[in-house]
């Protein structure tokens, strides 16, 4: 994470460095991203950069954290706005909104999503640390929701919380691949924000079916 000197900078300069670093890590994987390119565009000395961050890894993990926090912020903001419409306000209704807003982040914020995507599937020497940051906040949100569901009687009292978190986290993260494949969307265009028409009704049907599986399982009996 940044050294304290980074936060002594003006808001304008901090934002400039952050925006340029975000663009660099979205456009290139960790190994090919260039600090030289970032500082040149930011119009700061390379020596100054190392007063703000220890190295490229430090900057990368900071950008990963910002992208992850923005995803969680989007989820929480959407949930707060729509909470009044959740009828009934049970675990499955809340999970439905969480899945919706989390997956729409993938489609609405392609640059930030690309950074998170590279953290998941890129080949970098700091992959493990990046994944830990990406999953931590979202994992905690899911766990809090499950604990609330158990406390309210929406979920069984003997539920294995760790397993439940794992299943929901795995399924929700995998939607980033399932939805484009199911709807025949070009993931490259989605990532590059080239204006792909998304059938929202079809996406909603996928969410509804997933919630049915979570709620009732796949058995016919």
N, C-alpha and C positions, 0 to 999 in steps of 0.2 A: 504494500500500500504506500501512498505518497509520503514523502518526508514532510515535516511541518512547514518547511520553506515553500512548498507548493501552495499551501493554504494562505500564505502571506501575500501571494500574488493577487492582482486585481481580478475581479470576477470575469472581466472580458478576456484576459490572458488565459486564465484557467479554462474557460469555456472553449477558447480557440484550440488549446492543446488537446482537450478532451475530444472535441469534435473531429479534429484531424486524426487523432489516434484511433478513434472509433472507425473512421472511414478506412484507415490503413489496415486494421485488423479484420475488417469486413471484406476488403478487396484481396487480401493475401493471407496465407496461412502464417502461423507463428514464425516458422523458420525463414520465410521470405519477407515478412514485414520489416520495414526499414525505419530505424530511429532517425537516421540521417535524413530521410525523406520527410519525416514528421517535423523535425526541428527546422528544416529549410523552409517548409511551407508556413510554419508558425513564426518564422523570422526571429528565432532565438538561437543563442550560441549552444553548440552541442555540450559544452562544458556546463552551461546553466542547467541543461536537462538533468544532468547527474547530481545536481543539487536538489532536484525535485523528486527524482526516482532513483532507486539503486541501480536499476538496469532495465533491459527490455522486459524481462519476466515480471518485474514489479509493476511496470506500466500495463502490461497485458492483463494481469490478474485484477488490477484496478478497473480496467475497462470491462472485463468479464463481470465483475461485481456490479458495476453500474447497470449493465444490460440486464442482469438477473433481477436486480432490485426494481428496475422499471417494469419488467414483466409482472412481478408480484404487485407493484403499485397499480398496474392496470387491472389486475384481477380484483384487488381490494376496492378500487374505486368503482368498478362496474358493479360489484356485489353491493356496495353501499347504496348506489343509485337504484338498484333493482330489488333490493331486499323487501320493499313494501309490496312488490308484485308476486313474491314467492308464496303461493297458496297451495298446499299447506307449507309452512316454513319448516320442513323436515330436512334430514340429512341429504336425501336424494335430490330434492329441489335445489339445495345449496350446491351440491356437487355438480349438478347440471349447469349452473351458472359459472362455476369455476372452470369446468371443461370448456365451455363456450368462450369465455374471455381469454383463457390461456391459449387456446388454439387460434383464435382470431388475432392474437398478438403475432403469431407466426406470419400471418398474411398481411397484417396492417403495418408491421415494422420490420420489413425485410432486412434492413441493414443490421439492426440489433439482433434479429433472429439468426442472421448469417454468422455473427460473432459467437452466439451460443451454439449454433450448429457446428462450427469448427471446434469449439471446446469439446463437444461430444465425440465427434468422429474424426477430427484432425489428428495428425501424427506430430506431436510436439513433445519436448522433454518435460513440459509442465502440465501435461494433460490431466494427471491425477489431481493436482491442486486446483485446476480450472473446473473440473467436474464437481469437486467438493463444494466450490462456491456456487455453481449453477444449481445444484440440487438442494442445497441446505435450506434456503428460504422457502422454496416451493414444497419441499418435503415437510417442513414444519407447518405450513398452511394446511396441508392435507391431514397431518396428524391431529392438529387442533380441531379440524372439522369432524374427524372420526371420533375423537374423544367426546366432543359435544353430542354426536349422534348416539353414542353409548349412554351418556348421562341422561339424555332425553328419552331413552327407550326406543329410538328408531333402529338401533342396531343391537344385536345380541350381546348380553353382558359378558359372555365367555369368549368374545372375539379376540383373536391374536392380533393385537394392534400393529405389531411390526410387519406381519404378513399382509394385513389389509393395506397398510401404507405402501408396501412394495408393489402390490397388485395394481392399485390405483395409479401410483406414480408411473409404473411401467406402461400401463395402458394409455394414460394421458399423453405421455411423451411420444409414444408410437403413433399417435394420431397425426403427427406432422408428416408422416409418410403414407399412412393409410388413406387419409382424405384426398390428397392429390391423385393417388393411384385409383381410388374408387371413382373419382369424378373426372378422371382423364385430364388433369391439370398439368401444365408444364412447370415443373419445380424450378427450372432455371429461370423462367420468366417471373415466377413468384419471388425468387431470391433477388432478382435484379429489378424488381418493382416495375415491370413492363406493362402493367395494366391488364391483368387477367380477370375475365369475368367469372365470378364465383357464384354458384347456385346455392344461395344461403338456405333455401328450403331443404335442399338435399343434405347440406351439412347438418341442419337441425335434425333431420331424420336419423342420421348416423349417431348423433348425441343421444337421441331418444332411445335408440336400440341399445346403445352401450349401457345406459342407465337401467334398462330393463334386464340386461344380463347381470349387472351388479345386484339388482334388487331381487330377481327371481331365479337366477342361474340359467343353465341351458338344458336342464332335464325337462322331459315332457310330463313328468309325474310330480 
